[in-house]
Amino acid sequence: MVSEKSCGIVLINRGGGTAQGSEKPKFLLLHYPQGHWDFPKGHTEAGEDESATARRELIEETGIIDVKFYDGFCEKIHYFFKQDGKLMSKNVIFFLAETNTAEVKLSHEHKGFEWLAYEEARKKLTFNDSRKVLEKVWKYLGGRG
């Protein structure tokens, strides 16, 4: 079995652009070509630590560079999937970060994005594991952002 590791960011925005005037956070979700909605994430590269991977992937996928990580939030998920007929094992580490940038410059890897309030984001996320990560973020933020 092949094993993969990815890192990503649950990114929030409290104002500006599509989240303008919002006191409650809006969460960034990306629409992947395969049809699912999820957080920005990607594979680790040699010599890169987990938070550096998450930051690099966010920049590559969205063009957003101004992010501030929340200390103390790191959530890991694990799942299996099939790729080219092979069973794959994947670990994903998610960090929580905030930005003041609402403008997203999508990479070729995605076909859309949305900044959504908690309940909307929870409904839009495709995978249960991602919903659980979002729920843990919401609890970490005190249930009100």
Contacts in CASP RR format, 6 or more apart in sequence:
PFRMAT RR
TARGET T0000
AUTHOR 0000-0000-0000
METHOD contacts of the structure
MODEL  1
MVSEKSCGIVLINRGGGTAQGSEKPKFLLLHYPQGHWDFPKGHTEAGEDE
SATARRELIEETGIIDVKFYDGFCEKIHYFFKQDGKLMSKNVIFFLAETN
TAEVKLSHEHKGFEWLAYEEARKKLTFNDSRKVLEKVWKYLGGRG
1 86 0 8 1.000
1 87 0 8 1.000
1 88 0 8 1.000
1 89 0 8 1.000
2 83 0 8 1.000
2 86 0 8 1.000
2 87 0 8 1.000
2 88 0 8 1.000
2 89 0 8 1.000
3 88 0 8 1.000
3 89 0 8 1.000
3 90 0 8 1.000
3 91 0 8 1.000
4 43 0 8 1.000
4 88 0 8 1.000
4 89 0 8 1.000
4 90 0 8 1.000
4 91 0 8 1.000
5 43 0 8 1.000
5 44 0 8 1.000
5 90 0 8 1.000
5 91 0 8 1.000
5 92 0 8 1.000
5 93 0 8 1.000
6 41 0 8 1.000
6 42 0 8 1.000
6 43 0 8 1.000
6 44 0 8 1.000
6 53 0 8 1.000
6 57 0 8 1.000
6 90 0 8 1.000
6 91 0 8 1.000
6 92 0 8 1.000
6 93 0 8 1.000
7 41 0 8 1.000
7 42 0 8 1.000
7 44 0 8 1.000
7 50 0 8 1.000
7 51 0 8 1.000
7 53 0 8 1.000
7 54 0 8 1.000
7 57 0 8 1.000
7 92 0 8 1.000
7 93 0 8 1.000
7 94 0 8 1.000
7 95 0 8 1.000
8 39 0 8 1.000
8 40 0 8 1.000
8 41 0 8 1.000
8 42 0 8 1.000
8 53 0 8 1.000
8 54 0 8 1.000
8 57 0 8 1.000
8 58 0 8 1.000
8 92 0 8 1.000
8 93 0 8 1.000
8 94 0 8 1.000
8 95 0 8 1.000
9 39 0 8 1.000
9 40 0 8 1.000
9 41 0 8 1.000
9 54 0 8 1.000
9 55 0 8 1.000
9 57 0 8 1.000
9 58 0 8 1.000
9 67 0 8 1.000
9 94 0 8 1.000
9 95 0 8 1.000
9 96 0 8 1.000
9 97 0 8 1.000
10 27 0 8 1.000
10 39 0 8 1.000
10 94 0 8 1.000
10 95 0 8 1.000
10 96 0 8 1.000
10 97 0 8 1.000
10 133 0 8 1.000
10 134 0 8 1.000
10 137 0 8 1.000
11 27 0 8 1.000
11 28 0 8 1.000
11 39 0 8 1.000
11 40 0 8 1.000
11 58 0 8 1.000
11 62 0 8 1.000
11 64 0 8 1.000
11 67 0 8 1.000
11 97 0 8 1.000
11 98 0 8 1.000
11 99 0 8 1.000
12 25 0 8 1.000
12 26 0 8 1.000
12 27 0 8 1.000
12 28 0 8 1.000
12 96 0 8 1.000
12 97 0 8 1.000
12 98 0 8 1.000
12 99 0 8 1.000
12 137 0 8 1.000
12 145 0 8 1.000
13 19 0 8 1.000
13 22 0 8 1.000
13 25 0 8 1.000
13 26 0 8 1.000
13 28 0 8 1.000
13 98 0 8 1.000
13 99 0 8 1.000
13 100 0 8 1.000
13 101 0 8 1.000
13 102 0 8 1.000
13 115 0 8 1.000
14 21 0 8 1.000
14 22 0 8 1.000
14 23 0 8 1.000
14 24 0 8 1.000
14 25 0 8 1.000
14 26 0 8 1.000
14 98 0 8 1.000
14 100 0 8 1.000
15 21 0 8 1.000
15 22 0 8 1.000
15 26 0 8 1.000
15 100 0 8 1.000
15 102 0 8 1.000
16 22 0 8 1.000
16 100 0 8 1.000
16 102 0 8 1.000
17 102 0 8 1.000
17 103 0 8 1.000
18 26 0 8 1.000
18 102 0 8 1.000
18 114 0 8 1.000
18 115 0 8 1.000
19 25 0 8 1.000
19 26 0 8 1.000
19 102 0 8 1.000
19 115 0 8 1.000
20 102 0 8 1.000
22 117 0 8 1.000
24 117 0 8 1.000
24 118 0 8 1.000
24 144 0 8 1.000
24 145 0 8 1.000
25 98 0 8 1.000
25 117 0 8 1.000
25 118 0 8 1.000
25 141 0 8 1.000
25 145 0 8 1.000
26 115 0 8 1.000
26 116 0 8 1.000
26 117 0 8 1.000
27 115 0 8 1.000
27 116 0 8 1.000
27 117 0 8 1.000
27 118 0 8 1.000
27 121 0 8 1.000
27 134 0 8 1.000
27 137 0 8 1.000
28 39 0 8 1.000
28 40 0 8 1.000
28 62 0 8 1.000
28 104 0 8 1.000
28 113 0 8 1.000
28 114 0 8 1.000
28 115 0 8 1.000
29 37 0 8 1.000
29 38 0 8 1.000
29 39 0 8 1.000
29 113 0 8 1.000
29 114 0 8 1.000
29 116 0 8 1.000
29 121 0 8 1.000
29 124 0 8 1.000
29 125 0 8 1.000
30 37 0 8 1.000
30 38 0 8 1.000
30 39 0 8 1.000
30 40 0 8 1.000
30 61 0 8 1.000
30 62 0 8 1.000
30 106 0 8 1.000
30 110 0 8 1.000
30 112 0 8 1.000
30 113 0 8 1.000
31 37 0 8 1.000
31 110 0 8 1.000
31 111 0 8 1.000
31 112 0 8 1.000
31 113 0 8 1.000
31 114 0 8 1.000
32 38 0 8 1.000
32 109 0 8 1.000
32 110 0 8 1.000
32 111 0 8 1.000
33 109 0 8 1.000
33 110 0 8 1.000
33 111 0 8 1.000
35 111 0 8 1.000
35 126 0 8 1.000
36 126 0 8 1.000
36 127 0 8 1.000
37 114 0 8 1.000
37 124 0 8 1.000
37 125 0 8 1.000
37 126 0 8 1.000
38 125 0 8 1.000
38 126 0 8 1.000
38 127 0 8 1.000
38 130 0 8 1.000
39 94 0 8 1.000
39 130 0 8 1.000
39 133 0 8 1.000
40 57 0 8 1.000
40 58 0 8 1.000
40 61 0 8 1.000
40 62 0 8 1.000
41 54 0 8 1.000
41 57 0 8 1.000
41 92 0 8 1.000
41 94 0 8 1.000
42 53 0 8 1.000
42 57 0 8 1.000
42 61 0 8 1.000
43 53 0 8 1.000
44 50 0 8 1.000
44 53 0 8 1.000
45 53 0 8 1.000
45 56 0 8 1.000
48 56 0 8 1.000
50 74 0 8 1.000
50 93 0 8 1.000
50 95 0 8 1.000
51 69 0 8 1.000
51 95 0 8 1.000
54 93 0 8 1.000
54 94 0 8 1.000
54 95 0 8 1.000
54 97 0 8 1.000
55 67 0 8 1.000
58 64 0 8 1.000
58 67 0 8 1.000
58 97 0 8 1.000
59 65 0 8 1.000
60 107 0 8 1.000
61 106 0 8 1.000
61 107 0 8 1.000
61 109 0 8 1.000
61 110 0 8 1.000
62 104 0 8 1.000
62 105 0 8 1.000
62 106 0 8 1.000
62 107 0 8 1.000
62 113 0 8 1.000
63 104 0 8 1.000
63 105 0 8 1.000
63 107 0 8 1.000
64 99 0 8 1.000
64 101 0 8 1.000
64 104 0 8 1.000
65 101 0 8 1.000
66 99 0 8 1.000
66 100 0 8 1.000
66 101 0 8 1.000
67 97 0 8 1.000
67 98 0 8 1.000
67 99 0 8 1.000
68 97 0 8 1.000
68 98 0 8 1.000
68 99 0 8 1.000
69 95 0 8 1.000
69 96 0 8 1.000
69 97 0 8 1.000
70 95 0 8 1.000
70 96 0 8 1.000
70 97 0 8 1.000
70 98 0 8 1.000
70 140 0 8 1.000
73 95 0 8 1.000
73 96 0 8 1.000
73 137 0 8 1.000
73 140 0 8 1.000
74 93 0 8 1.000
74 94 0 8 1.000
74 95 0 8 1.000
75 93 0 8 1.000
75 94 0 8 1.000
75 133 0 8 1.000
75 136 0 8 1.000
75 137 0 8 1.000
76 91 0 8 1.000
76 92 0 8 1.000
76 93 0 8 1.000
76 94 0 8 1.000
77 91 0 8 1.000
77 92 0 8 1.000
77 94 0 8 1.000
77 129 0 8 1.000
77 130 0 8 1.000
77 132 0 8 1.000
77 133 0 8 1.000
78 89 0 8 1.000
78 90 0 8 1.000
78 91 0 8 1.000
78 92 0 8 1.000
79 90 0 8 1.000
79 92 0 8 1.000
79 127 0 8 1.000
79 129 0 8 1.000
80 87 0 8 1.000
80 88 0 8 1.000
80 89 0 8 1.000
80 90 0 8 1.000
81 87 0 8 1.000
81 88 0 8 1.000
81 90 0 8 1.000
82 88 0 8 1.000
94 133 0 8 1.000
96 137 0 8 1.000
96 140 0 8 1.000
102 115 0 8 1.000
104 113 0 8 1.000
106 112 0 8 1.000
106 113 0 8 1.000
114 124 0 8 1.000
116 124 0 8 1.000
118 134 0 8 1.000
118 138 0 8 1.000
118 143 0 8 1.000
118 145 0 8 1.000
121 134 0 8 1.000
122 131 0 8 1.000
122 134 0 8 1.000
122 135 0 8 1.000
125 131 0 8 1.000
125 134 0 8 1.000
138 145 0 8 1.000
END
